[in-house]
Amino acid sequence: MKRPAIRLIGAGALGTILAQALRQAGYVMEGIYSRRSAAAERLAAQVEAHQAGTLADWEGGGAPVVFCCVPDDALARVARQLAQLPTSWEEGVVLHTSGALTAGVLAPLAERGAAVGSFHPLQTFTGISTPDVFQGCYVTLEGDAEAVKTGSRLARALGARSLVLNPKAKMRYHLAASMASNYLVTLMALVGEVLSDAGIERQQGSALVRPLVAGTWQNLQQQLPENVLTGPIARGDDETVAGHIEALQQYLPHLLPVYAALGAETVRVALRGGKIQAEAAQAVLDALHEAVEPRDPMF
Ligand SMILES: NC(=O)c1ccc[n+]([C@@H]2O[C@H](COP(=O)([O-])OP(=O)(O)OC[C@H]3O[C@@H](n4cnc5c(N)ncnc54)[C@H](OP(=O)(O)O)[C@@H]3O)[C@@H](O)[C@H]2O)c1
């Protein structure tokens, strides 16, 4: 099957790697556009694109496939700008890469006859990413049937797997994805802060917990969370939990709410895995609850 030519808007973190990966997979990059011409021209030179600049520099017909890799809050405006171009969209597929928004944000293009969809790589892209970052990761898709079909073919060409989402589930899907990537980073930052407060400097603290985190991660690759949980809550050891709370109260009181919230969720995980009985769970929950909402001493 003939590979469609591609135009890409947004020469940022994801747009750069996506354009490079598509080029490496043998696609012709017809044009690269961005808010700043210089950024578009730089990327266009790397991927041998024929056209580069801002959307004002767009020439010729609508490309068979257009990727919009702009920030979420710029998508509606870019869709309106594209829809106003003096070009036919009837044969075109327009995909955006937002994880939170649905294909609905591209409505002005759908009204002009384009098949619209979202193409969200469930991966993190930074200045140090390379095009092989797509290998083995998932790309989630939703939108018009033609857009989903094209998105799935492109994902496969990049070495990624695809999964079709219900648009109503999209925000919850993105919530989960953000928690998996961002909150894991935040959790590690908190661990570093606690160790640093205990006199272990940041680099040493990071080296100290790395094998523990790697071991836990390895277990999680094979089993569901409730099957691999260990530690004081999984043992129903409310005295140790009380010890943690005391240490927090004395040294790091600002971390009490997050410890209590994650502790209560850990109790739910332990119950789901059959690790503790209801009575032990209640004792831990009571200790956590009291740590953040102490009982009035008058009662
Ligand atoms: N980064 C990730 O890890 C990641 C992962 C999955 C999905 N995504 C999604 O990919 C999209 C882009 O994210 P990103 O992280 O790549 O953002 P980014 O690094 O900020 O890049 C966005 C690019 O869009 C361009 N842009 C902004 N407004 C524009 C406009 N009105 N017209 C044309 N170009 C415009 C910017 O242009 P200039 O640079 O020229 O100013 C910039 O190059 C978002 O929807 C995000 O949710 C990102």
The ligand as a Gaussian input file, in Angstrom:
#p B3LYP/6-31G(d) Opt

LIG

0 1
 N        5.825000      15.748000      25.266000
 C        5.223000      14.610000      25.562000
 O        5.756000      13.796000      26.333000
 C        3.880000      14.270000      24.965000
 C        3.470000      12.918000      25.023000
 C        2.257000      12.575000      24.438000
 C        1.451000      13.560000      23.875000
 N        1.877000      14.866000      23.862000
 C        0.962000      15.856000      23.266000
 O        1.586000      16.448000      22.124000
 C        1.167000      17.814000      22.012000
 C        2.410000      18.708000      22.001000
 O        3.105000      18.533000      23.214000
 P        4.667000      18.872000      23.341000
 O        5.089000      18.354000      24.664000
 O        5.386000      18.442000      22.120000
 O        4.594000      20.465000      23.401000
 P        5.748000      21.528000      23.071000
 O        7.087000      20.931000      23.250000
 O        5.385000      22.751000      23.813000
 O        5.574000      21.792000      21.505000
 C        4.436000      22.399000      20.981000
 C        4.794000      23.015000      19.659000
 O        3.607000      23.586000      19.118000
 C        3.939000      24.809000      18.525000
 N        2.778000      25.700000      18.563000
 C        2.174000      26.262000      19.633000
 N        1.124000      27.010000      19.256000
 C        1.083000      26.906000      17.901000
 C        0.236000      27.469000      16.919000
 N       -0.775000      28.266000      17.267000
 N        0.480000      27.173000      15.633000
 C        1.499000      26.363000      15.270000
 N        2.345000      25.812000      16.161000
 C        2.126000      26.081000      17.456000
 C        5.081000      25.364000      19.338000
 O        5.752000      26.192000      18.440000
 P        7.141000      26.962000      18.549000
 O        8.121000      26.030000      19.195000
 O        7.460000      27.222000      17.125000
 O        6.852000      28.175000      19.388000
 C        5.827000      24.106000      19.764000
 O        6.856000      23.778000      18.886000
 C        0.226000      18.083000      23.200000
 O       -1.096000      17.864000      22.790000
 C        0.622000      17.009000      24.208000
 O       -0.451000      16.669000      25.039000
 C        3.070000      15.247000      24.384000

